[in-house]
Amino acid sequence: MRKIASSIIESPSIGKLEILMEGPVGSIRICRGRAFENAAS
């Protein structure tokens, strides 16, 4: 399924925070640090 990053925030305290919109309904996933890297790969 195609993922589109709608918002990207980088902060020393939380690391990289990305909000992804996925699918036709635009569900939102929030992943941090390695969790995002694993989800992206």
N, CA, C and O of each residue as an XYZ file, in Angstrom:
164
protein
N       0.839     -1.196      0.000
C       0.000      0.000      0.000
C       0.878      1.253      0.000
O       1.917      1.289      0.660
N       0.474      2.231     -0.711
C       1.267      3.453     -0.841
C       1.142      4.330      0.401
O       0.055      4.509      0.950
N       2.278      4.869      0.830
C       2.268      5.729      2.012
C       2.733      7.119      1.634
O       3.690      7.269      0.875
N       2.071      8.130      2.152
C       2.452      9.511      1.879
C       2.684     10.228      3.207
O       1.808     10.265      4.071
N       3.870     10.792      3.349
C       4.161     11.540      4.574
C       3.534     12.923      4.462
O       3.922     13.723      3.611
N       2.570     13.194      5.322
C       1.882     14.479      5.259
C       2.523     15.497      6.189
O       2.365     16.705      6.012
N       3.246     14.995      7.178
C       3.887     15.904      8.122
C       5.148     15.270      8.676
O       5.140     14.106      9.076
N       6.225     16.027      8.699
C       7.488     15.518      9.228
C       8.027     16.498     10.269
O       8.204     17.684      9.992
N       8.281     15.986     11.453
C       8.803     16.830     12.523
C      10.058     16.179     13.091
O      10.052     14.990     13.410
N      11.123     16.946     13.216
C      12.325     16.405     13.839
C      12.649     17.192     15.093
O      12.726     18.420     15.064
N      12.837     16.481     16.197
C      13.105     17.122     17.479
C      14.109     16.292     18.269
O      14.052     15.063     18.222
N      15.019     16.924     18.988
C      16.015     16.192     19.773
C      15.379     15.307     20.843
O      15.955     14.291     21.231
N      14.203     15.686     21.318
C      13.581     14.961     22.422
C      12.825     13.717     21.951
O      12.827     12.694     22.636
N      12.181     13.802     20.786
C      11.368     12.675     20.309
C      11.961     12.010     19.084
O      11.432     11.011     18.597
N      13.074     12.568     18.575
C      13.620     12.031     17.337
C      12.753     12.449     16.163
O      12.110     13.498     16.202
N      12.736     11.628     15.112
C      11.939     11.982     13.937
C      10.513     11.470     14.088
O      10.284     10.278     14.293
N       9.571     12.381     13.984
C       8.161     12.019     14.093
C       7.488     12.271     12.754
O       7.514     13.388     12.238
N       6.885     11.231     12.195
C       6.222     11.402     10.906
C       4.778     10.948     11.009
O       4.471      9.914     11.603
N       3.907     11.738     10.424
C       2.497     11.364     10.370
C       2.199     10.893      8.947
O       2.342     11.655      7.991
N       1.788      9.644      8.817
C       1.567      9.073      7.493
C       0.078      8.942      7.212
O      -0.705      8.558      8.081
N      -0.293      9.265      5.987
C      -1.663      9.018      5.562
C      -1.645      7.823      4.623
O      -0.894      7.799      3.648
N      -2.466      6.845      4.916
C      -2.402      5.587      4.191
C      -3.790      5.162      3.719
O      -4.767      5.238      4.464
N      -3.854      4.717      2.480
C      -5.094      4.181      1.968
C      -6.108      5.249      1.575
O      -5.883      6.433      1.826
N      -7.212      4.851      0.967
C      -8.225      5.771      0.466
C      -8.959      6.501      1.591
O      -9.527      7.571      1.372
N      -8.947      5.925      2.793
C      -9.639      6.563      3.908
C      -8.727      7.510      4.669
O      -9.181      8.271      5.523
N      -7.429      7.457      4.351
C      -6.488      8.380      4.985
C      -6.314      8.123      6.467
O      -6.348      9.052      7.274
N      -6.125      6.851      6.829
C      -5.829      6.558      8.228
C      -4.458      7.117      8.589
O      -3.595      7.268      7.724
N      -4.265      7.416      9.846
C      -3.039      8.091     10.261
C      -2.203      7.183     11.156
O      -2.714      6.574     12.096
N      -0.916      7.104     10.849
C       0.009      6.371     11.707
C       1.081      7.323     12.194
O       1.585      8.146     11.429
N       1.429      7.214     13.458
C       2.525      8.015     13.985
C       3.633      7.067     14.428
O       3.428      6.210     15.287
N       4.793      7.232     13.835
C       5.919      6.355     14.134
C       7.103      7.198     14.578
O       7.309      8.307     14.085
N       7.873      6.667     15.506
C       9.014      7.418     16.016
C      10.297      6.616     15.860
O      10.323      5.403     16.063
N      11.363      7.325     15.493
C      12.699      6.728     15.458
C      12.742      5.441     14.658
O      12.335      5.416     13.496
N      13.234      4.368     15.271
C      13.394      3.091     14.581
C      12.055      2.501     14.173
O      11.967      1.780     13.180
N      11.024      2.803     14.931
C       9.699      2.290     14.589
C       9.297      2.761     13.196
O       8.713      2.007     12.418
N       9.623      4.033     12.887
C       9.313      4.550     11.560
C      10.200      3.910     10.510
O       9.733      3.572      9.422
N      11.473      3.742     10.826
C      12.411      3.155      9.867
C      11.973      1.736      9.510
O      12.067      1.327      8.353
N      11.496      0.988     10.504
C      11.031     -0.368     10.256
C       9.759     -0.361      9.415
O       9.590     -1.201      8.531
N       8.877      0.574      9.688
C       7.620      0.656      8.948
C       7.860      1.095      7.510
O       7.137      0.695      6.597
N       8.887      1.923      7.319
C       9.163      2.460      5.989
C       9.844      1.426      5.095
O       9.748      1.491      3.869
N      10.535      0.471      5.723
C      11.268     -0.532      4.940
C      10.456     -1.792      4.703
O      10.937     -2.725      4.061
